[in-house]
């Protein structure tokens, strides 16, 4: 049985873990594809959201450790990818 990945709290912890761990010992089946944001964004969108929804989004983004606008963008990307797989 493979080990579960530890919860890492920072980039430094992640770098140290990857540098020292044998990743073949760990269950990576739950890993998700990560896209890095290198390209500048060239379009903007203004949304009117209920305050309760925006507050919930901001809380989720904070828990994930990312800015809320990036969190919204990631949620949109995941929804589009999910729809494309159908």
CORPE-V735858 format. One record per helix or strand. SS is the DSSP state (~ for helix, > for strand). FROM is the first residue (numbers start at 1). TO is the last residue. Records with the same first field share a line. If there is no record, write none. Layout:
BEGIN
SS: FROM-TO + FROM-TO
END
This chain:
BEGIN
>: 3-3 + 26-26
~: 11-20 + 23-25 + 51-64 + 68-85
END
